[in-house]
Amino acid sequence: MSGFRLSRVRLPTTTPVVRALLGLGLLAATSLLAAPASATASAELYRTAPLGYGRFEARIRFAPESGVISSFFLWKDGSELATSYWNELDFEKLGDCQLQTNSIYGMPESGHEELHAADIADLDLCGEYHTYRFEWLPDAITWSIDDVVLRTDTGADAAAYAENATEGMQMRFNVWPGNASFGGIFSESVLPVHQYIAWARHSAYTPDAGDDGSDFTLTFEESFDAQPSGWAFGSWDSPLGLSTHTADNVTFSEGTAILSLTTDDATGFTGNVPADTAMGGLGGAQPGSGGDSSGGATTGGAASGGAASGGSGTDGSPEPEGGCGCSVPGTGSGSFWGGAPLLLLVLGLWRRRTSELHGRSA
C-alpha cells in the first residue's frame, strides 16, 4: 500500500444563510487544516522515469519497530486517480519485521497479498541488509530476496500489468506510520527509525540479447553517493494520513540513501550508517555508482510486443486502499453547529485524499 485514490467531495446545497455560515466554518477549518497531517514526518524517495519489463533490485535494511511500514515498491504513476487502472507491486515490512508482498491492481483496485514468515524465518530484515528483486516479464512477476524466489504471479495476475501499465512503472521507497488495522500500533516513542538503501538498479528485459548472454541488459545502477539525478522526494501525506513525507527525511551518506521517520521537530539523520557486513549478500556484489545509461524511461517490454507494469498494494487489509469513497450527506436539521464537525471531518478527508501520492505501497 502506498497511496489512495483521489475522489471529489461535493458540499451539500443549503440556503444562503446556511451557506454563509458554512463559509465561515470552511475558513476556520482551512486554517486548522493548514498544519501537517500529524506531528510525525515520514519519507519517500522515487525515480521519476517509468521503467519497463526487467529486473528491479535494491539492497535494503528495513526500518524496525511495530507500527512502522518500510517499503520498496513499483508504482504506475497516476494509479490513485479515480479514472485510472491501479498497478502497484510491493515488498513491505510490517509489524515486528514481518515481510509481505503485494500485487494491487484493478479499477477499482483489488489487493493480492502474501505474508512470508516461514520463507524468511532465518533472516533479520531490520538488522541486516538484503537484496530485494522484482522480475517483471510479459507473462510472469516474481518477488525474490537474496536470489531466493518468494512468489511468482502468472496468468491473469501478470496480464493485469502487461495490459494496463504499458508506459512502465516507477521504482519507489518509503517509510511511514501504520495503525492497529495495518502494520501495527504506532507510537512516536520509537522514533527516530531509518530505512537504509545501499544501492538500486534496473536491468531491462532483452530476450537473447542481454549482458553476458543473459536476457537482461543493465539500464542504470545507483549507489547513492549523493543525491542522484532523476530521483525525487515525496511531499504528501502518507497512506493512512498519520504523517507527511518531507525531503528533510531523505539523507545521502556513506554511499547510502537513508529514509527517516521522525518527529516534525527532529527531521533528518545523524550518526553512522550501519555497515553491510555481507557486502551485497546472496543477491550479488554491490554495484559501483554508475550513472543512468538509459537517459530516461525505458521500454523493456518492447521486445515482446508491449510493456507491462507491476502493481501492488495492500488491499486485503482493512486499510483504505483506494480511499473510503465517501460522499457528504446533508446536515439534516440545517444547523451550522450541527454540521460544522462534519464539515471539519470532510475537509480533513479532502486534504488527505487530494494530497498527491505515496504510492503507491504498500
C-alpha positions in Angstrom: 0.0 0.0 0.0 1.5 3.3 -0.9 -1.3 5.7 -1.9 -5.0 6.1 -2.2 -7.4 7.2 -4.9 -8.4 10.8 -5.3 -12.1 11.5 -5.0 -14.1 14.6 -5.3 -16.1 15.8 -2.4 -19.4 17.7 -3.0 -20.7 20.0 -0.3 -24.5 20.0 0.2 -26.7 22.7 -1.2 -28.3 24.8 1.5 -30.0 28.2 2.0 -27.9 31.4 1.5 -27.8 32.0 5.3 -26.5 28.5 6.0 -24.1 28.7 3.0 -22.7 31.9 4.6 -22.3 30.1 7.9 -20.7 27.2 6.2 -18.3 29.6 4.5 -17.2 30.8 7.9 -16.8 27.2 9.0 -14.8 26.5 5.9 -12.5 29.4 6.6 -11.9 28.2 10.1 -11.5 24.6 9.0 -9.0 25.6 6.3 -6.9 27.4 8.9 -7.0 24.4 11.2 -6.1 22.0 8.4 -3.2 24.1 7.1 -0.9 22.3 9.6 0.7 18.9 8.7 -1.3 15.7 9.0 0.3 15.0 12.3 3.5 15.7 14.3 5.3 12.8 12.5 7.4 13.3 9.5 8.0 10.4 7.0 9.9 10.0 3.7 9.6 8.8 0.2 12.3 8.5 -2.5 11.4 7.6 -6.1 12.8 7.5 -9.6 10.7 9.8 -11.8 11.1 8.0 -15.1 9.0 4.8 -15.6 10.8 1.6 -16.4 9.6 -1.3 -18.4 9.9 -5.1 -18.2 13.0 -6.3 -16.4 14.6 -6.7 -13.0 14.1 -4.0 -10.3 16.6 -4.6 -7.5 17.7 -2.8 -4.3 19.9 -3.6 -1.3 17.9 -2.6 1.8 17.9 -2.7 5.5 14.3 -2.0 6.5 13.2 0.3 9.4 12.5 -1.5 12.7 9.6 -1.3 15.2 6.0 -2.4 15.2 3.7 0.2 13.7 6.3 1.3 11.1 5.8 0.4 7.4 9.0 0.3 5.4 8.7 -0.4 1.7 10.3 -1.0 -1.7 7.6 -0.9 -4.4 6.8 -0.3 -8.1 4.1 2.2 -9.0 2.3 3.2 -12.1 2.1 6.9 -11.9 -1.5 8.2 -11.7 -2.9 4.9 -10.3 -4.6 6.8 -7.5 -6.9 8.7 -9.9 -10.5 7.5 -10.0 -10.3 7.2 -13.8 -7.1 5.1 -13.8 -6.4 1.4 -13.6 -4.3 0.8 -10.5 -1.0 -1.0 -10.8 1.4 -1.5 -7.8 3.9 -4.1 -6.6 5.3 -4.1 -3.1 7.8 -5.5 -0.7 6.5 -4.2 2.7 8.0 -4.7 6.1 5.1 -4.7 8.6 4.7 -5.3 12.3 7.7 -6.7 14.1 9.8 -7.1 10.9 7.4 -9.3 9.0 7.6 -9.3 5.2 4.5 -9.0 3.0 4.5 -9.0 -0.8 1.6 -7.3 -2.6 0.1 -7.1 -6.0 -2.6 -4.5 -6.2 -4.4 -3.9 -9.4 -7.8 -3.1 -11.0 -10.4 -0.4 -11.4 -11.3 -0.3 -8.6 -8.2 -1.8 -7.2 -8.1 -5.2 -5.5 -5.3 -6.5 -3.3 -3.4 -9.8 -3.6 -1.1 -10.1 -0.6 1.1 -12.8 0.8 3.0 -13.0 4.2 6.3 -14.8 4.1 7.0 -15.8 7.7 8.3 -19.3 7.0 10.3 -18.2 3.9 12.4 -15.7 5.9 12.4 -17.2 9.4 16.2 -17.1 9.5 16.6 -13.5 8.1 16.8 -10.3 10.0 15.1 -7.8 7.7 15.6 -4.8 10.1 19.1 -5.6 11.4 20.8 -6.7 8.2 20.9 -5.7 4.5 19.2 -8.0 1.9 18.8 -7.8 -1.8 15.2 -7.5 -2.9 14.2 -8.1 -6.6 11.1 -7.8 -8.7 11.3 -9.6 -12.0 8.6 -8.3 -14.2 8.1 -10.1 -17.5 5.3 -10.2 -20.0 3.9 -13.4 -18.6 5.1 -13.5 -15.0 6.0 -11.4 -12.0 8.4 -12.7 -9.4 9.5 -11.5 -6.0 12.9 -12.6 -4.6 15.1 -12.0 -1.6 18.8 -12.8 -1.8 18.2 -14.7 -5.1 15.6 -16.9 -3.4 12.1 -16.8 -5.0 9.3 -16.0 -2.6 6.4 -15.7 -5.0 5.5 -15.8 -8.7 2.3 -14.5 -10.3 1.3 -15.6 -13.8 -1.9 -15.8 -15.9 -4.4 -13.0 -15.2 -2.3 -11.6 -12.4 0.6 -10.9 -14.8 -1.7 -9.9 -17.7 -3.2 -7.1 -15.5 0.2 -5.4 -15.7 1.0 -6.3 -19.3 -2.3 -4.8 -20.5 -2.6 -1.8 -18.2 0.9 -0.5 -17.4 2.3 -0.1 -20.9 4.2 3.0 -20.1 6.1 1.2 -17.3 6.4 1.8 -13.5 8.4 3.9 -11.2 10.9 2.5 -8.6 9.9 3.8 -5.1 10.9 3.5 -1.5 9.1 4.9 1.6 8.7 4.7 5.4 5.6 5.7 7.3 3.4 5.0 10.3 0.8 2.2 10.5 -2.1 1.6 12.8 -3.9 -1.3 14.5 -5.5 -2.3 11.2 -2.4 -2.3 9.1 1.3 -2.5 10.1 0.8 -2.5 13.9 0.1 0.2 16.5 2.4 3.1 16.0 4.0 5.1 18.9 6.2 8.2 18.5 8.2 6.9 21.4 10.1 4.6 19.0 11.3 7.5 16.8 13.6 8.1 15.1 13.8 5.0 12.9 15.5 4.6 9.5 15.4 2.6 6.3 18.8 2.2 4.6 19.2 1.7 0.8 22.8 0.7 -0.2 22.0 0.6 -4.0 19.3 0.3 -6.6 19.4 -0.9 -10.2 17.3 -1.9 -13.2 18.0 -4.2 -16.0 15.7 -4.2 -19.0 14.3 -7.5 -20.3 16.0 -8.1 -23.7 15.5 -11.7 -24.6 18.6 -13.4 -26.1 20.4 -10.1 -26.2 21.4 -9.3 -22.7 24.6 -8.8 -20.7 26.9 -11.8 -20.6 24.5 -13.9 -22.6 21.5 -13.3 -20.3 18.1 -11.9 -21.1 18.7 -8.7 -19.2 20.6 -5.5 -20.1 21.6 -3.0 -17.4 19.7 0.2 -17.6 21.1 2.0 -14.5 22.6 1.4 -11.2 22.8 3.9 -8.3 24.9 3.7 -5.2 23.6 7.0 -3.6 27.0 8.7 -3.0 25.0 11.9 -3.3 21.5 13.0 -4.4 21.2 11.3 -7.8 19.7 13.0 -10.8 16.4 11.6 -12.0 15.2 10.9 -8.4 12.7 13.0 -6.4 11.2 13.2 -2.9 7.7 12.8 -1.6 5.9 15.8 -0.2 2.4 14.5 0.5 0.6 12.7 3.4 1.4 9.0 3.9 -1.3 6.4 3.0 -3.0 6.5 6.4 -2.7 10.2 6.9 -0.6 9.8 10.1 2.5 11.6 8.7 3.6 13.9 6.0 6.5 13.0 3.7 9.3 15.6 3.6 12.6 15.9 1.7 14.3 16.7 5.0 13.9 13.0 5.9 15.9 11.7 2.9 19.6 11.8 3.5 22.6 10.6 1.5 25.6 9.5 3.5 28.4 6.9 3.1 27.0 5.8 -0.3 23.6 5.1 1.2 20.2 6.6 0.9 18.5 6.9 4.3 14.8 7.4 4.7 13.8 8.5 8.2 10.6 8.5 10.2 10.9 11.2 12.9 9.0 13.9 14.8 8.4 17.1 13.0 11.0 19.0 15.0 13.8 16.4 14.7 14.0 15.5 11.0 17.0 14.0 9.2 19.7 11.5 10.0 22.8 11.8 12.1 25.4 9.2 13.1 26.9 6.4 11.2 25.3 4.2 8.5 25.3 0.6 9.6 27.8 -1.5 7.6 26.6 -4.1 5.2 28.7 -6.9 6.5 27.6 -9.3 3.8 28.8 -6.9 1.1 25.9 -7.5 -1.2 24.7 -10.8 0.2 23.4 -13.7 -1.9 21.9 -11.3 -4.4 25.4 -10.4 -5.9 28.2 -8.0 -5.3 27.3 -4.4 -4.6 27.5 -2.4 -7.9 29.5 0.7 -8.4 27.9 4.1 -8.5 27.5 4.2 -12.3 25.1 6.6 -14.0 21.9 6.3 -15.8 22.8 4.6 -19.1 19.2 4.9 -20.4 18.9 8.7 -20.5 15.4 8.4 -19.2 12.5 6.0 -19.4 13.0 2.5 -20.8 10.6 0.3 -22.7 11.9 -3.1 -21.5 8.7 -4.7 -22.8 9.1 -3.6 -26.4 10.9 -6.7 -27.4 7.8 -8.8 -26.5 5.3 -6.6 -28.1 4.3 -4.4 -25.2 5.2 -3.1 -21.8 3.9 -4.4 -18.6 3.7 -2.8 -15.2 3.9 -4.1 -11.7 1.0 -3.4 -9.5 0.7 -3.9 -5.9 -0.5 -2.6 -2.7 -2.1 -3.9 0.4 -5.8 -4.0 -0.4 -6.6 -7.2 1.6 -6.1 -5.2 4.8 -9.0 -3.1 6.1 -6.9 0.0 5.4 -8.4 2.4 2.9 -6.7 1.2 -0.3 -8.3 3.5 -2.8 -9.9 5.6 -0.1 -13.3 5.4 1.5 -15.3 6.7 -1.5 -17.2 8.9 1.0 -19.8 11.4 -0.1 -21.0 14.3 2.1 -24.5 13.8 3.5 -26.8 16.7 4.1 -26.9 18.4 7.5 -30.3 17.1 8.4 -31.5 20.0 10.6 -29.5 22.5 8.6 -27.9 23.8 11.7 -24.4 25.2 11.2 -23.3 24.0 14.7 -24.6 20.5 14.0 -22.8 20.5 10.5 -19.5 22.1 11.5 -17.9 19.0 12.9 -18.9 17.0 9.9 -17.6 19.8 7.7 -14.3 19.7 9.5 -14.1 15.9 9.1 -14.9 16.1 5.4 -12.3 18.8 4.8 -9.8 16.7 6.7 -10.5 13.8 4.3 -10.4 16.1 1.3 -7.0 17.4 2.3 -5.6 13.9 2.9 -7.1 12.4 -0.3 -6.1 15.3 -2.6 -2.5 15.3 -1.5 -0.8 13.5 -4.3 0.6 10.1 -3.7 2.7 7.7 -1.9 2.3 5.4 -4.0 1.6 3.6 -4.1 3.0 0.6 -1.3 2.1 -0.6 0.0 
